[in-house]
Amino acid sequence: MEYIDILLKYTVEGAILLFEFIGVVVLIASGVRGFWCYVKRNPDTRLILAKGMAMGLEFKLGSEILRTVVVREWEELGVVAGIIVLRAALTFLIHWEIRQEEKSNCNRCEKG
């Protein structure tokens, strides 16, 4: 039984690192792409940047959820829960921003 616990711990820790890494890469790539769109004066720059940030935060949120598997103390669980709540709130706000931007784009298309 101890071997299964150790295997689970290392598997989850590896997955956490992988999700964190993917999240950071996605955030950096979307930031670079957003900057490029800004330089090109693309009207969808905010939408492109928001979608990339939302995707990066989804990976980071996934890593925090996985982190709850290996938490051993209540204090750690409280910290992880706080991080999850903050990242979920950020993701919610970014998705709200995406919806508003898409509505704005649709209104511009209908008027134009």
C-alpha atoms as one frame of an Amber mdcrd trajectory, in Angstrom:
protein
   0.000   0.000   0.000   2.887   2.340   0.734   4.200   1.863  -2.821   0.884
   2.969  -4.282   0.939   6.079  -2.091   4.468   6.923  -3.231   3.577   6.261
  -6.879   0.501   8.486  -6.601   2.510  11.259  -4.941   5.186  11.323  -7.658
   2.658  11.007 -10.465   0.608  13.916  -9.136   3.704  16.047  -8.510   4.874
  15.388 -12.077   1.454  16.291 -13.464   1.392  19.472 -11.367   4.758  20.540
 -12.786   3.616  19.705 -16.314   0.360  21.686 -15.981   2.182  24.635 -14.405
   4.744  24.606 -17.235   2.071  24.390 -19.941   0.127  27.219 -18.269   3.192
  29.465 -18.191   4.049  28.675 -21.826   0.473  29.424 -22.919   0.473  32.720
 -20.978   3.800  33.797 -22.480   2.765  32.762 -25.999  -0.560  34.586 -25.737
   1.209  37.674 -24.401   3.615  37.668 -27.341   0.754  37.045 -29.775  -1.283
  39.813 -28.144   1.621  42.220 -28.452   2.060  41.269 -32.106  -1.640  41.869
 -32.761  -1.362  45.226 -30.992   1.561  46.228 -33.203  -0.436  45.162 -36.287
  -3.421  47.176 -34.977  -5.686  44.132 -35.069  -9.116  45.108 -33.695  -9.419
  41.660 -32.052  -6.281  42.102 -29.942  -8.121  42.188 -26.615 -10.154  39.109
 -27.518  -7.090  37.146 -28.625  -5.172  38.104 -25.491  -8.103  37.318 -23.180
  -8.649  33.874 -24.733  -4.957  33.032 -24.338  -4.916  34.206 -20.738  -8.043
  32.181 -19.982  -6.472  29.040 -21.434  -3.246  29.556 -19.471  -5.200  30.084
 -16.260  -7.200  26.909 -16.907  -3.957  24.896 -16.881  -2.749  26.676 -13.746
  -6.110  26.015 -12.076  -5.848  22.349 -13.027  -2.463  22.134 -11.331  -3.883
  23.665  -8.150  -6.760  21.187  -8.123  -4.245  18.351  -8.476  -2.249  19.855
  -5.635  -5.164  19.133  -3.280  -4.450  15.414  -3.766  -1.035  15.603  -2.085
  -1.853  18.172   0.611  -1.334  16.661   4.056  -2.257  19.471   6.472  -5.346
  21.647   6.895  -3.304  24.836   6.709  -1.905  23.818   3.316  -5.392  22.927
   2.146  -6.590  26.410   3.122  -3.813  28.045   1.106  -4.499  25.837  -1.919
  -8.250  26.517  -1.632  -7.579  30.259  -1.556  -5.423  30.018  -4.670  -8.111
  27.974  -6.424 -10.780  30.556  -5.554  -8.627  33.441  -6.813  -7.724  31.693
 -10.064 -11.320  30.634 -10.634 -12.444  34.241 -10.087  -9.833  35.476 -12.553
 -10.923  32.876 -15.091 -14.571  33.885 -14.613 -13.735  37.568 -15.128 -11.680
  36.843 -18.224 -14.486  34.742 -19.716 -16.905  37.590 -18.962 -14.523  39.983
 -20.742 -14.361  37.610 -23.722 -18.179  37.526 -23.964 -18.366  41.320 -23.783
 -15.682  41.711 -26.441 -17.389  39.188 -28.729 -20.703  41.050 -28.336 -18.924
  44.289 -29.142 -17.393  42.740 -32.256 -20.786  41.398 -33.372 -22.317  44.857
 -32.931 -19.511  46.402 -34.986 -20.057  43.823 -37.760 -23.797  44.479 -37.875
 -23.306  48.245 -38.048 -20.476  48.064 -40.575
